[in-house]
């Protein structure tokens, strides 16, 4: 006995429907550096147009991991990382997280320029801290997370090689003081470091490449 035509049609529809839905699924989002460049005009006032070596008070973001840039932008917007300037800037991005990802892709695509350490007197101390930590204070080696050459680890830890020493020092001091509160790990580490140690490792990182 042949099944009714309606039953056959229902079975065929059940088999075909999942494939049709898969075909109609939207494509995965892909950040576009070109769109990021178009959005980056206002950013250049502090970070230069390519995210490079601008004023030492502002971070070098050229070549920074896009995941890290995106994370910081979202945390500026939420207020988890406090900065009146940056909070105001991200609020102007009409495209929300999509625009943040485009910007992150743009700056990540740029080649960072090398920096240099300035203080020869603290170079050995800075290297010791970066590569071996401070055992007596339970401060881990920076290289364990930020890699031996300071390139960092995508989606986890930022690039620190060549970063302005002044900026790196300011951030470590902010972590220690609790005024930058978006990394419990860094807050705990900086809390066990004194001013001289922070300054020495910040200067050492500036010369990594």
N, C-alpha and C positions, 0 to 999 in steps of 0.2 A: 504494500500500500504506500503510495507516494505521499509525502507530507504536503500540506497545503502550501501554495505559493507564498502566502504571507509569512509562514514560518521560515521558509528558505530566505526570504528577503530580510527578516529580522536577524537571522544568523549571520548573513553576509555583512549587514550593517554593524553588528557587534564586532566582527573581525576587522573591518576597515576603519571604524571610528577612531581607535587609538592612534593609528598611523596618520589619519587626517589631522587629529589634534596636535600631534608632534610636529607635523609639517607647518602648522599655523602658529606654533609657539614663537614668541618674540625672540629675536637674536640677543645674545648676551651683550651687556653694555661694554663698550670699548672706549676708553679714554682717548681723546684726540689732542695731541700736542699743539696742532695748529689752532684749534679752538681755545686751548689754554693761552696761547700767545695773544690771541685777540682779546682775552680777558685780562691780560697782565699789565695793561697800561699804567694803572694806578699803583701797582706793586713796585714799579721801577723807581719810584721816588725814594724808597727805603732799601730796596734789594737790587737795584740796577735792573735794566731790562732783561739781562740774562741770568739774574740771580747770583751774580758774582761778587767780587771783592769790593763791596761798598763801604759804608761807614762801619767801623768796628763794633758799634753798639747794636747793629742789626746782623742777623745771621746770614751766612753764605748758604744759599739753598740750591745753587747749581750742582747737579749731580747727586742731590739727596734722594734717598729712596722714595718713590711716589707714595708707597703705603704710609711712610712716616709723615710726609707732608700732609696727606689727606687726614691722618689721625689728628695732627695738630690743628688743622683748620676746623675739623668738627668739634674739637674740644674748646677752641676759641669761641665758636658759635654757641656751644652749650654753657659756657662759663666755667667749665672744669679747669681750663687754663686761663688765668686772668690777664688781660691786656686790653685796655680801653681802645687803643688804636686798632689792633687786630680784630677785636670783637666788632668794631664798627665796619671794618673792611669786609668781613665775611657776610655781614648782614646785607651788603649791597649786591651779593651774587644772586641774581634772580633765579638761576637754574639750580640753586641749592647744592646738593651733594654731587650732582653731575658736573657742575661748574668747578667744584673743588677738585674733582678727579681730573678734569681737563687741565687745570692749573698745575696739579701735581705732576702730571705726565709731561707737561711743557718744561718745567724746571728740572725734572729728572733727566730729560734728554740732553741737557747742557753739560759740557765737559768742565769740571771744576778746575780752577787754576791753583797751582801749588802755593802753599804759604811757607813761613819760616819761623823758627823759634827765635826769640830776641834776647833772652837772658841766659848767658852761658853759666852763670853762677848757680842756677837752679836746674840746669839741664839734666844732671845726673839724678837728682831727686825726682824730677818729673818722669824720667824714664823708668826709674825703680818702681814708682807708683803705678804707672801705666802697664808695665810688663809683669810686675810681681806683687802689686798691691802693698798694703801696710799690714803685715802679719800681726803685729802687736795690737792693732786696733780693729782687727777683723774686717779690714777694707779689702775687697777682692781686686784682682788685677783688672784694669779697664779693658785690656786686650781680650779677656774672656768673652765679653759681649760685643765689643766694638771692633774686634779682629786685630791681629798684630799690626796691620798697616793702617788701621783706622777707618777701613771701608765700611764697617758696620755689617749688619745682617738684615737683608730685606724683610720687611713686615714685622721686624722685632726691635732692632736697635739701629739708631741713626749713624750715618757717616759723621765722623768727627775729624778726620784728617784734613788739615789745612784750614780748619775753622778759626775765625778770629779768636785769639787768646782772650781778649777783653770780653767777648760775648760768652765764651765757654765759662770763664770765671764768674761772670754775672749770674749765669744759670745755676752753677753749682752753689753759689751763695744763696740764691733764691730757693733752691731745694732745701738747703740747710735751715733757712729761716722759716720755711713753710709757706712762703708767698707764691711759690710755684708748686702746686699740689697734684700734678697729673701723672706722677710716677712714684709710687710708694717705694719701689726699689731704689731709685736715685735719692729720695729723701733720706732713706736709712743709711746709704753710703756716705752722702755729704755730711750727715750729722756727726760722723766720726772723723772728719777731716778738719784741720785748722786752716787758717788763712794762707799760711806759707805753702802748705801742701796743695791746696786748691790752685793757687797761683802757679805753682811749679808744673803741675800736670796739665793745666790749661795751656801754658806756654809750650810744653813739649808736644801736645797734640797739634798745635798750629804748624809744626814742622813735619808732621807725618805725611808720607806719600806712598 
